[in-house]
Amino acid sequence: MAVFNKDQLPEVITPNTIEYVMVFDKGSSEPRKVLKTKFDELYASSSTNGGPKEYIALLTQAGTHAPTTVVIKNTLGGTPVWSYVGFGGNYALTLASTFPLDKTVILMGNTSNSAADSISSNWTDVNSITVRTEVNDVSANDLLTNTVIHITVYP
């Protein structure tokens, strides 16, 4: 039997592989045995009770439109809104008071086939994240095609 800290379990356990898990409650040195189905309920509530919150989506963008998304996971507590920011290759993801500076991690994939293409993301403020696309250091549209963005906000 393996014993894990409750915060480590989601990376280690996959669905339907374990019937019971041993959980150490905060401040306790004794583990308790929990049915896997009960653990899943506990873990689901942990993302609303102090655990990290995540937004994972695939972005596609064309012309002068905001990116469209296929949302894979959203536990941010609201629905973020994508917008096209006034000139080519700049897009904003906005959700009020969601992205604290020192607790937000942003990972982006780059699906481009050209070394001249660049996709970057950065923290703008507590309300928004900016994504920028460029060709040869010049803002450009039409570079996001099923491009992954993964935002994790830590408590």
Secondary structure as the mmCIF struct_conf table of DSSP 4:
data_model
#
loop_
_struct_conf.conf_type_id
_struct_conf.id
_struct_conf.beg_label_comp_id
_struct_conf.beg_label_asym_id
_struct_conf.beg_label_seq_id
_struct_conf.end_label_comp_id
_struct_conf.end_label_asym_id
_struct_conf.end_label_seq_id
TURN_TY1_P TURN_TY1_P1 LYS A 6 GLN A 8
HELX_RH_AL_P HELX_RH_AL_P1 LEU A 9 VAL A 12
TURN_TY1_P TURN_TY1_P2 PRO A 15 ASN A 16
BEND BEND1 THR A 17 THR A 17
BEND BEND2 GLU A 19 GLU A 19
STRN STRN1 TYR A 20 PHE A 24
HELX_LH_PP_P HELX_LH_PP_P1 ASP A 25 ASP A 25
TURN_TY1_P TURN_TY1_P3 LYS A 26 GLY A 27
BEND BEND3 SER A 29 GLU A 30
STRN STRN2 PRO A 31 LEU A 35
HELX_RH_AL_P HELX_RH_AL_P2 LYS A 36 SER A 46
TURN_TY1_P TURN_TY1_P4 SER A 47 GLY A 50
BEND BEND4 GLY A 51 GLY A 51
STRN STRN3 LYS A 53 THR A 60
TURN_TY1_P TURN_TY1_P5 GLY A 63 THR A 64
BEND BEND5 HIS A 65 HIS A 65
HELX_LH_PP_P HELX_LH_PP_P2 ALA A 66 PRO A 67
STRN STRN4 THR A 68 ASN A 74
BEND BEND6 LEU A 76 GLY A 78
STRN STRN5 VAL A 81 TYR A 84
BEND BEND7 GLY A 86 PHE A 87
TURN_TY1_P TURN_TY1_P6 GLY A 88 GLY A 89
STRN STRN6 ASN A 90 THR A 94
TURN_TY1_P TURN_TY1_P7 ALA A 96 SER A 97
HELX_RH_3T_P HELX_RH_3T_P1 LEU A 101 LYS A 103
STRN STRN7 THR A 104 MET A 108
BEND BEND8 ASN A 113 ASN A 113
TURN_TY1_P TURN_TY1_P8 ALA A 115 ALA A 116
STRN STRN8 ASP A 117 ASP A 125
TURN_TY1_P TURN_TY1_P9 VAL A 126 ASN A 127
STRN STRN9 SER A 128 VAL A 135
TURN_TY1_P TURN_TY1_P10 ASN A 136 ASP A 137
STRN STRN10 VAL A 138 SER A 139
BEND BEND9 ASN A 141 ASP A 142
BEND BEND10 THR A 145 ASN A 146
STRN STRN11 THR A 147 VAL A 153
#
